[in-house]
Amino acid sequence: MHLARVIGTLVPCTVTEGLAGVPLLWVQPLDAALAPAGRPLVCADGTRMAGRGELIYFVASREAALTLEPSFVPVDHAVVGIVDSYAPDDADAPSPRRSRGRKA
């Protein structure tokens, strides 16, 4: 899965049968610091809820084709979730999951 920010929407003239009613989003892939990473791309919105400015996560290739009904709709990228909060692990600080000790 990859992080991205929605930067716009696309309105196609025609779509294949499996994409009827599925929003197409213009997204900017991001790195762990939420900085742009690569060129913007188009994602089919499997959640049907993501909007401009939202942080989302998406999948590519075969996984993208499996996210929509019917399966194997011809897409290269698909949104699978909207990020509620994001707190990357600091490489120098231990993660709370790793630093917890056993209770006595």
VMD Tcl script that draws the C-alpha trace (Angstrom):
set ca {
  {0.00 0.00 0.00}
  {1.08 3.54 -0.70}
  {0.19 6.95 0.76}
  {-1.11 9.78 -1.42}
  {-3.04 13.03 -1.23}
  {-6.10 13.62 -3.43}
  {-5.40 16.65 -5.62}
  {-8.44 16.49 -7.89}
  {-11.09 14.44 -9.63}
  {-11.50 13.28 -13.21}
  {-14.70 12.97 -15.19}
  {-14.37 10.45 -18.03}
  {-16.49 10.62 -21.18}
  {-16.95 6.84 -21.24}
  {-15.90 4.02 -18.94}
  {-15.83 0.26 -19.04}
  {-18.87 -1.45 -17.50}
  {-17.16 -2.24 -14.18}
  {-16.17 1.40 -13.63}
  {-19.65 2.90 -14.03}
  {-20.28 5.09 -10.97}
  {-16.74 4.70 -9.60}
  {-15.06 8.08 -8.93}
  {-11.65 8.61 -10.52}
  {-9.22 10.63 -8.41}
  {-6.05 12.49 -9.33}
  {-3.60 11.73 -6.49}
  {-0.06 12.74 -5.56}
  {1.96 9.83 -4.09}
  {3.78 10.74 -0.86}
  {6.80 9.48 1.05}
  {6.88 8.79 4.82}
  {7.44 12.52 5.51}
  {4.33 13.31 3.41}
  {6.47 14.98 0.74}
  {5.60 14.41 -2.94}
  {7.16 11.19 -4.26}
  {6.88 10.75 -8.00}
  {4.35 11.93 -10.53}
  {0.60 12.28 -9.85}
  {-1.55 9.39 -11.02}
  {-5.17 8.35 -11.42}
  {-6.83 6.02 -8.89}
  {-10.27 4.44 -9.01}
  {-11.89 5.24 -5.65}
  {-12.97 1.88 -4.24}
  {-14.20 3.62 -1.06}
  {-16.36 6.07 -3.04}
  {-15.79 8.56 -0.19}
  {-12.39 10.25 -0.70}
  {-12.33 13.94 -1.56}
  {-9.89 16.64 -2.55}
  {-7.16 17.24 0.05}
  {-7.66 13.94 1.88}
  {-4.81 11.60 2.75}
  {-5.53 8.15 1.31}
  {-3.80 4.84 0.79}
  {-3.91 2.97 -2.48}
  {-2.82 -0.27 -4.08}
  {-1.48 -0.95 -7.55}
  {-1.50 -3.67 -10.21}
  {-3.47 -6.85 -9.60}
  {-4.46 -5.76 -6.09}
  {-6.11 -2.66 -7.57}
  {-8.14 -4.78 -9.99}
  {-9.42 -6.89 -7.08}
  {-10.78 -3.95 -5.05}
  {-13.75 -3.22 -7.29}
  {-16.83 -5.30 -8.09}
  {-16.80 -7.21 -10.33}
  {-13.23 -8.32 -9.70}
  {-10.54 -7.63 -12.26}
  {-11.89 -4.31 -13.48}
  {-9.13 -2.86 -15.73}
  {-7.48 -0.35 -13.36}
  {-3.84 0.22 -12.45}
  {-4.40 1.95 -9.08}
  {-7.27 1.94 -6.59}
  {-7.98 3.77 -3.33}
  {-8.63 1.29 -0.52}
  {-8.85 3.62 2.47}
  {-8.86 7.13 3.89}
  {-6.23 7.91 6.53}
  {-7.75 9.24 9.79}
  {-4.41 10.02 11.42}
  {-0.77 9.55 10.53}
  {2.19 9.33 12.90}
  {5.28 7.76 11.31}
  {7.69 5.96 13.59}
  {10.76 8.04 14.42}
  {13.85 6.01 13.54}
  {15.63 7.22 16.70}
  {12.78 6.65 19.13}
  {11.36 3.24 20.01}
  {7.83 2.54 18.89}
  {5.30 2.32 21.74}
  {4.59 -1.27 20.65}
  {8.25 -2.23 21.00}
  {8.89 -0.38 24.24}
  {6.08 -1.88 26.32}
  {7.23 -4.28 28.98}
  {5.31 -7.15 30.48}
  {2.97 -6.27 33.30}
  {3.91 -7.69 36.66}
}
mol new
graphics top color blue
foreach p $ca { graphics top sphere $p radius 0.5 }
foreach p [lrange $ca 0 end-1] q [lrange $ca 1 end] { graphics top cylinder $p $q radius 0.2 }
display resetview
